[in-house]
Amino acid sequence: MLYLFLITICLLKYGIVITEARGGCSEHRLCCPGRDSSCAALQPKATLSALTPLNSIVEELADKHCYCDSACITLGDCCLDYKQTCGVIDCQVTDWTDWSECDSDCGLGTQLRSRTIIREPQNGGKECPEVHQKRACTGQKCQFMANDKVYRETALILQSSFSETRLVDDSIDIRSNLRLRYPKDPQKENSHEYCVVFEIVKSRKSCDTLGIELSRKLEQGNKVCVQCQDAAMRKHLGYRCHGHGVDGKVTRWTTLAGSSCHGRWIRREQYTHCPCHASGHPDFIFV
C-alpha cells in the first residue's frame, strides 16, 4: 500500500498523465433542452498532463457531477463531451457588408451595413450577434447642390464704362464708417474681385437697340469678359457675384440697360485678376 502511495506522489510531482475514462454525456446518453438539474452525469476523474506545471495545485482526484442540459453552457458546468455529444452549434453569420452611401447629400446623415445569419444556434450554442448597424455620416455633395442653384441664376450685367460710378469716397461712405465699429468678416476680407470669360450661345435680336458696339459684343459665338467687383459680391452667396455661372454649363444673362436684351452663355474661364483680355478693361460688370 505504501508502495502505491509513493508511486502516486512521484507521478504528481513530475506531471505524468493519470486518467480514467468514466462518465460524461455520451456514456449516459444525456442531452436535455433548457435547464434540467436532473440531466447530470459523473465527470471523469481529474487528470494531469505532461504540460501541467510542476508545483501546480491539483484538485482532488475524485468524480464530480457535470450536466448535459443546454443551460450548462451559460452556467459553465457542462460535461467535457457535451458539445460534441449533443450537437451544439453556435450561430454563424456572414461578414459585414460595406457601409451604404450616406443618406444625406449635404449635411448630417446615416450609413447602414448588415450581415446575414447562415445558421441558427442549436442545443445551447452561442446566440446570434447583431446583424444591423448604423453610424452617423456627413454628405459631401453640398457643392453639387450649390451648383444646381447657380444654374438657375440669371446674371444682370452692365457696360464696364459704368463701373466708375461705384467708386465712392470712403470718407463720406457711411458703410465704411460702420466697418470701423464692428468686427470684420474674415470671409469678406479673404474675398477678391475676379473676372469671368463667357461664350455667348444665344442672344435676342432686341439687343440691337443697345447700339452697334454693345450688340456686336453680345453676338452668338463671341466671348465677353465680365468683372465681379467688390460692390456686387453677395454675402449670402459666399461673397461672389449673382449669376457668375458654372464651368461648361449654359446659364442665363440679361442687360440692365435693356431688359429685352437677354440670352444664354457658357462660362469658359475664371481669372483672379482683371482685365481678362487685351483691351485693358472688361466688357461688362455684374450688377
MOBEL-V110034 format. One record per residue. N is the residue number from 0. RES is the residue in one letter. PSI is psi in radians with two decimals (none if undefined). OMEGA is omega in whole degrees, 0 to 359 (NA if undefined). Layout:
N | RES | PSI | OMEGA
N | RES | PSI | OMEGA
//
This chain:
0 | M | -0.79 | 177
1 | L | -0.60 | 180
2 | Y | -0.79 | 179
3 | L | -0.65 | 181
4 | F | -0.76 | 180
5 | L | -0.65 | 177
6 | I | -0.72 | 180
7 | T | -0.73 | 179
8 | I | -0.72 | 180
9 | C | -0.72 | 179
10 | L | -0.74 | 179
11 | L | -0.69 | 183
12 | K | -0.73 | 186
13 | Y | 0.18 | 173
14 | G | 0.57 | 179
15 | I | 2.50 | 184
16 | V | 2.30 | 174
17 | I | 2.02 | 182
18 | T | 2.77 | 173
19 | E | 1.94 | 185
20 | A | 1.60 | 178
21 | R | 2.77 | 170
22 | G | -2.92 | 181
23 | G | 2.92 | 183
24 | C | -0.68 | 183
25 | S | -0.70 | 181
26 | E | -0.70 | 181
27 | H | -0.05 | 179
28 | R | 0.95 | 182
29 | L | 2.26 | 172
30 | C | 1.84 | 187
31 | C | 2.48 | 177
32 | P | 2.75 | 175
33 | G | -2.60 | 179
34 | R | 2.04 | 184
35 | D | 1.82 | 183
36 | S | -0.32 | 179
37 | S | -0.17 | 181
38 | C | 1.19 | 187
39 | A | 2.72 | 177
40 | A | 3.04 | 178
41 | L | 2.17 | 176
42 | Q | 2.36 | 176
43 | P | 2.68 | 182
44 | K | 2.64 | 179
45 | A | 2.50 | 183
46 | T | 2.74 | 172
47 | L | 2.61 | 178
48 | S | 2.93 | 179
49 | A | -0.30 | 180
50 | L | -0.13 | 181
51 | T | 2.17 | 182
52 | P | 2.54 | 176
53 | L | 2.60 | 179
54 | N | 0.22 | 178
55 | S | 2.71 | 180
56 | I | 2.18 | 183
57 | V | 2.30 | 179
58 | E | 2.82 | 180
59 | E | 2.38 | 181
60 | L | 1.52 | 182
61 | A | 2.65 | 178
62 | D | 2.52 | 176
63 | K | 2.71 | 177
64 | H | 2.45 | 171
65 | C | 2.95 | 188
66 | Y | 2.70 | 182
67 | C | 0.42 | 175
68 | D | 2.76 | 186
69 | S | -0.31 | 179
70 | A | -0.23 | 184
71 | C | -0.42 | 179
72 | I | -0.75 | 178
73 | T | -0.70 | 183
74 | L | -0.29 | 177
75 | G | 0.49 | 181
76 | D | 0.59 | 180
77 | C | 2.69 | 168
78 | C | 2.69 | 185
79 | L | -0.51 | 183
80 | D | 0.27 | 186
81 | Y | -0.90 | 184
82 | K | -0.75 | 182
83 | Q | -0.74 | 184
84 | T | -0.73 | 187
85 | C | 0.12 | 175
86 | G | 0.78 | 179
87 | V | 2.23 | 181
88 | I | 2.12 | 176
89 | D | 2.72 | 176
90 | C | 2.45 | 178
91 | Q | 2.34 | 180
92 | V | 2.81 | 177
93 | T | 3.03 | 174
94 | D | 2.82 | 178
95 | W | 2.50 | 171
96 | T | 2.95 | 174
97 | D | 2.71 | 177
98 | W | 2.43 | 178
99 | S | 2.92 | 176
100 | E | 2.67 | 179
101 | C | 2.32 | 183
102 | D | 0.07 | 175
103 | S | 2.18 | 179
104 | D | -0.55 | 182
105 | C | 2.07 | 180
106 | G | -2.94 | 186
107 | L | 2.36 | 179
108 | G | -2.80 | 184
109 | T | 2.48 | 172
110 | Q | 2.59 | 182
111 | L | 2.66 | 169
112 | R | 2.80 | 184
113 | S | 2.95 | 172
114 | R | 2.83 | 188
115 | T | 2.51 | 176
116 | I | 2.11 | 178
117 | I | -0.74 | 182
118 | R | 2.27 | 177
119 | E | 2.66 | 179
120 | P | 2.60 | 179
121 | Q | 2.51 | 175
122 | N | 0.77 | 175
123 | G | 0.17 | 179
124 | G | 2.94 | 183
125 | K | 2.38 | 180
126 | E | 2.79 | 182
127 | C | 2.43 | 175
128 | P | 3.12 | 179
129 | E | 2.53 | 183
130 | V | 0.02 | 178
131 | H | 2.37 | 176
132 | Q | 2.68 | 175
133 | K | 2.71 | 178
134 | R | 2.78 | 180
135 | A | 2.66 | 178
136 | C | 2.97 | 179
137 | T | 2.13 | 178
138 | G | 2.39 | 184
139 | Q | 0.29 | 183
140 | K | 0.45 | 182
141 | C | -0.66 | 182
142 | Q | -0.65 | 179
143 | F | -0.66 | 178
144 | M | -0.68 | 179
145 | A | -0.74 | 179
146 | N | -0.63 | 180
147 | D | -0.61 | 177
148 | K | -0.65 | 180
149 | V | -0.61 | 179
150 | Y | -0.57 | 185
151 | R | -0.08 | 180
152 | E | 2.52 | 174
153 | T | 2.11 | 181
154 | A | 2.34 | 174
155 | L | 2.07 | 186
156 | I | 2.77 | 181
157 | L | 2.63 | 179
158 | Q | 2.46 | 184
159 | S | -0.32 | 180
160 | S | -0.32 | 180
161 | F | -0.04 | 185
162 | S | -0.48 | 182
163 | E | -0.44 | 181
164 | T | -0.25 | 179
165 | R | -0.23 | 182
166 | L | 1.93 | 182
167 | V | 2.42 | 179
168 | D | 2.14 | 183
169 | D | -0.46 | 183
170 | S | -0.42 | 180
171 | I | 0.10 | 181
172 | D | 1.94 | 183
173 | I | -0.56 | 179
174 | R | -0.62 | 178
175 | S | -0.69 | 178
176 | N | -0.65 | 179
177 | L | -0.58 | 180
178 | R | -0.46 | 180
179 | L | -0.38 | 182
180 | R | -0.49 | 185
181 | Y | 2.64 | 182
182 | P | 2.57 | 179
183 | K | 2.61 | 176
184 | D | 2.00 | 182
185 | P | -0.68 | 180
186 | Q | -0.65 | 178
187 | K | -0.74 | 182
188 | E | -0.51 | 182
189 | N | -0.06 | 180
190 | S | 2.62 | 181
191 | H | 2.67 | 176
192 | E | 2.61 | 180
193 | Y | 2.91 | 179
194 | C | 2.57 | 180
195 | V | 2.37 | 177
196 | V | 2.18 | 179
197 | F | 2.62 | 171
198 | E | 2.14 | 181
199 | I | 2.18 | 178
200 | V | -0.27 | 177
201 | K | 2.40 | 180
202 | S | 2.34 | 181
203 | R | 2.62 | 181
204 | K | -0.43 | 181
205 | S | -0.21 | 178
206 | C | -0.26 | 179
207 | D | -0.42 | 182
208 | T | -0.21 | 181
209 | L | -0.08 | 181
210 | G | 2.75 | 186
211 | I | -0.82 | 185
212 | E | -0.81 | 183
213 | L | -0.74 | 182
214 | S | -0.58 | 179
215 | R | -0.67 | 178
216 | K | -0.56 | 185
217 | L | 0.24 | 178
218 | E | 2.63 | 181
219 | Q | 2.33 | 179
220 | G | -0.31 | 179
221 | N | 2.73 | 174
222 | K | 2.36 | 181
223 | V | 2.61 | 179
224 | C | 2.15 | 183
225 | V | 2.24 | 183
226 | Q | 2.37 | 173
227 | C | 1.79 | 182
228 | Q | 2.81 | 182
229 | D | -0.69 | 183
230 | A | -0.37 | 182
231 | A | -0.09 | 181
232 | M | 2.37 | 182
233 | R | 2.23 | 181
234 | K | -0.77 | 183
235 | H | -0.20 | 177
236 | L | 0.20 | 181
237 | G | 0.55 | 181
238 | Y | 1.05 | 169
239 | R | 2.99 | 180
240 | C | 2.50 | 179
241 | H | 2.22 | 177
242 | G | 0.42 | 182
243 | H | 0.02 | 170
244 | G | 3.12 | 179
245 | V | 2.39 | 183
246 | D | 2.24 | 175
247 | G | 0.11 | 182
248 | K | 2.54 | 180
249 | V | 2.20 | 175
250 | T | 3.13 | 186
251 | R | 2.72 | 175
252 | W | 2.75 | 174
253 | T | 2.66 | 182
254 | T | 2.50 | 177
255 | L | -0.48 | 181
256 | A | -0.49 | 179
257 | G | 1.95 | 185
258 | S | -0.32 | 179
259 | S | -0.22 | 179
260 | C | 1.85 | 180
261 | H | 2.98 | 181
262 | G | -2.68 | 182
263 | R | 2.66 | 178
264 | W | 2.96 | 177
265 | I | 2.26 | 178
266 | R | 2.18 | 182
267 | R | -0.74 | 183
268 | E | 2.69 | 174
269 | Q | 2.36 | 182
270 | Y | 2.50 | 176
271 | T | 0.01 | 178
272 | H | 2.75 | 177
273 | C | 2.67 | 0
274 | P | 3.00 | 184
275 | C | 0.26 | 170
276 | H | 3.11 | 192
277 | A | -0.27 | 183
278 | S | -0.31 | 179
279 | G | -0.06 | 177
280 | H | 2.71 | 179
281 | P | 2.81 | 178
282 | D | -0.69 | 184
283 | F | 2.93 | 173
284 | I | 2.61 | 174
285 | F | 2.51 | 180
286 | V | none | NA
//
